Amino acid sequence: MSTVVNAEARIRDVKVTADTITAHLVDGRVISVPLAWSWRLSEATPAQRKNFEIIGDGEGVHWPEVDEDISVQGMLHGVPARRPRPGRD
């Protein structure tokens, strides 16, 4: 007998504090990255940080008020958001 298991990391819930972005995954793992990794969330109000939606069956998180998206893969592989350079879109 064989069993198929979905081994992809998927987000169940997210908490954002003054210092960290913490993702609780469906498999029980908890991963955390510095808030500074997201300049948009760093500059957002606490209320804006609490207003998020989990997207793509747990593949990422979207904060509509600050137009920020963070993927579980980005968190796992250490990929912070880059601030746009002045004069660039």
N, C-alpha and C positions, 0 to 999 in steps of 0.2 A: 504494500500500500504506500502511496506517496501523498504527501500533504503539501499544498501550495501555500506559502506564507508570504505576505506582502512585507518585504524587508525595508521598504522605503520609509524614511523618517517623515512623519506627519505631525503637524501641530494640533493640539487639542485646546490649549488656552495660552494666553500671553499676559504677562504683568510687566508694566514699565514703572520703574521707580526713578528717583532723582539721579541714580547712578547706573542702573542696569536695565537691559531688556532681557527678560527671562521667558523662555518658551517651555511649556510642559507638553511633551510629546505623547501620542496615543499609546506608545509601548512602555510608558512609565519613566523614560529618561527626562531629565531636566537640563536644558542648556542655557547658558547666560553669556551675554556679551556686554561690553561697556556701552552705556547710553551714547557716549561720544562717537560711536561708530555710525550713528545716524544724526547728521547735523540738523535735519528737519525735526526729528523728535526731541533733540536737545533744546531746540528753540521753541518747541510747542508748550502749551500750557498743560497742567496736569489733566484737565478735563479733555483736551484734545488727545492726549496720550491714551486715555481710557476708551475713546471712541474708535474701535477697530473692528475689522471683520476678517475672519479666517477665509482664505481664498484657495481655490484649486484643490478641494478635498484635503486641506491641511498642508499644502505645499508652501504656503506663505501667509503673510498678514498684510492687510492694507489699512492705512489710516487715511480716510477720505478728506478730513479737514486740513491735513498738511500734505496730502498727495505723496505719501511715503509707502513703499512696498519693501518688505524684507522677506527673503525666502529662508526656509529651514536649511537648505544647502549652503546659502551664504553664511548663515550663523555657524554651521558645522565646519565650514572650510575657511573661516576667518576672512570674509570679504566685506570690509566696511564700505558704506556709501561715500562716494566722492563728492565733495562740494564743487559745483560748477565754477569754472574760471571766469573772472570778469570779462564781459564782452562776448561770451559764448552762450548759446541757447541750451 
